[in-house]
Amino acid sequence: MGEFWPVPDALAYLKGGWRVTRSVRDLAGGDLGRFEGTTLFGPLEGGGLLHRESGTFTWRGVPRPAERTLRFLPGPGGTVDVRFADGRPFHCLDLSTGRHVAD
């Protein structure tokens, strides 16, 4: 595994455009999927960032277009409170060690 660099302010670090590759695993059945695409982190009214992601999600060998929108809100100590587009909690994001794994 590579080196990790601490990120004191995750929102400032994430702002802008990113290329995304993500693995997804179904814990019940063991199937594996993959998402590849782009993410744009732009300003969110009231503070934080609006995360817009689009690309291709491949599940069981079938590629399909996919997109989602999340809200990245300021959390304590430079962390991020990640929420679904409708405001429901998703997960916390802490990059202070330079690495984060979401379950």
Buried (B, 14 or more C-beta within 10 A) or exposed (E): EEEEEEBEBBBEBBBEEEEEEBEEEEEEEEEEBBBBBEBBBEEBEEEBBBBBBBBEBBBEEEEEEBEBEBBBBBBEEBBBBBBEEEEEEBEEBBBBEEBBEEE
